Structure formats: structure tokens, C-alpha cells
Amino acid sequence: MQNDMSDRLVELIRQGKKEFTKSDITYIETYLADYLIANGVIVPPCKVGDEIWVVETEDGEAVDITCYMFLAKSKGCIIATSWINDYDLDETLEYHINETQDNQETDLVVYPEEYCFATEEQAKQKLKEMRGENE
């Protein structure tokens, strides 16, 4: 799987080549990043398995923040799971596979990206902002 993704990225880079001069380095970096994103490369806010902090809402009102395990990002949404015991990523995925096979259900959550943060401090700040609290 890793080699397939790497091969696909190399293919996209080769397809996106243009004639550049040495003075075009910044342009090349921006062009290449834009080109890869336009061709479906997804850049998540963190690594799969990292903790993320989410501002929880109820009836449109910000109520609290909760910590989850990051799984994926798609179309402006973050897909995550609650922490299960002290499981690492592999154990968590195995748990979800078994739950899906045994019960046809699993406990994944999906939130708009703008409610998800890499740190607890960022989530707390957003919670205060959404509640209209000023420091």
C-alpha cells in the first residue's frame, strides 16, 4: 500500500512537470503542492492515531471539548474514534473491525474540520470564542 501511494505521487509529480529556472524554487513548491491537492492528495492535520480535540455542540451551542483518536480527513470532515482502553491504532482498528463484523455497528464520529484541533488549548480557545466569552 505504501509503495502504491509513493508510486502514484511520483507519477503525479512527473505529470505536473513544467520547465523551471533555479529562481523559480518557491513557485515550484507552491505549484507542486497545488497540483498534488488538485489531483486528490489529502493532507490531514495530523498523523492517523494522534489525539485530536473536538468542540462538541448541542442544539447549535458549543458545550464542551472531547479528545478523540484521529482516523481520517475527507471533504472538510474529520473522522475519529473514542479512545478505547489504552489501545494503540492497530488495536483500535481491530476493535472496530470486530464490532462491525459482530454487531454491524461501530463508534466512529465525524465532525466538521473547523471544530477539530491538534491541541486541547486550541479547542478550549475555540470553545470560548463560540460561547462569546472574551478574556
Secondary structure, DSSP 8 states (H G I E B T S, - for coil): -HHHHHHHHHHHHHHT-----GGGHHHHHHHHHHHHHHTT----SS-TT-EEEEEEEETTEEEEEEEEEEEEEETTEEEEE---TT--HHHHHHHHHHHHHHHS---EEEEEGGGEESSHHHHHHHHHHHHT---
